[in-house]
Amino acid sequence: MNEQRKNPYRRPRSSADKPDRSRGPAPERRGIRRLPGEFQDLAEGKIERLSRPRRARGPLEDEREGAVIAGVRNSEARAVYDARVAALRSALASGAEAELEQGLYEVRQLALWRARSVTDFRAFAESVVGVPSTSIATLLERGEVEPLPAHAIALHIRVEAALLQRPPGGRVTTRKDENGVRLELCLAVDDVARSVEALSDVGRAVSGLRRFLRPDSPPERERSRDAGDRELRRPQRQPHADERKYPRPERQARVEQRRPTHGARDQRDRRDGPRKARWRDR
């Protein structure tokens, strides 16, 4: 690096280059922009990463590996998937557009294509069911369908899988409105014995969802009070009468170790013996 590049010549600043303070504050320099919030801290190195928004935890807690739908056995999800695909194909072949549209709407609500690891709804409708791409585009243009909560999907699939075991079975529908999520079960009761068996199957299937439910945590006030009173409520162990009368072997061994040995006693007597005799003679 030569002298000219190291110390370049700078033109002396004239009075014309100075900003005119009489007309007000100097204008802000353009080109220097400040990033919003955490992005500015990240750029300056104050933080190492951006904070992720916390998601609301649902009532389901499924940690199984390979589970296609949370809270549902894979066999139940695939049974419902196969039955829905057969019904949609028959509606498409017969030209029942209303039934086909309603079936596809429920599939989008349940995200049922996950049962056979299909990529998305478009691949399910076009490649699995056989719906033309133009009809799929028309359905998608009508708007997004909000999926049901994970616990409602699990409950719906479990109930429908239980009803499929008892032909002709019933029909279950799940709707979401401003009042919440509702599950409606339609079951024929002409054959009472079969209806009772179907309802018992539904009860067993629904009860299996308990082991996937997240335990409810106590409120903050109760949790703090419990933490403060934990020491007071801890039961104190009282020694048994036999323990006071007959001490434990390890406790007795520790007490014996603290006592002076016979050799130490002899040394103390030898050391203090003449002194005691001298005081006795006086």
Protein Blocks (a to p, Z undefined) as FASTA:
>chain_A
ZZklmmccdddddfklpccfknoccdddehiacdehjlmmmmnopambdcdddddddfbd
cfbehiabghiafklmmmmmmmmmmmmmmmmmnopaklmmmmmmmmmmnommlmnopabl
mlmmmmmnopafklmmmmmmnopcddddfklmmmmmmmmmmmmmmcgbiaddddddfkbc
cddddddfkbmmlmmmmmmmmmmmmmmmmmmpccddddfklmmmmmmmmmmmpccddddf
klmmmccfklmmmmmmmpccfklmmmmmmmmmmmmmmmmmZZ
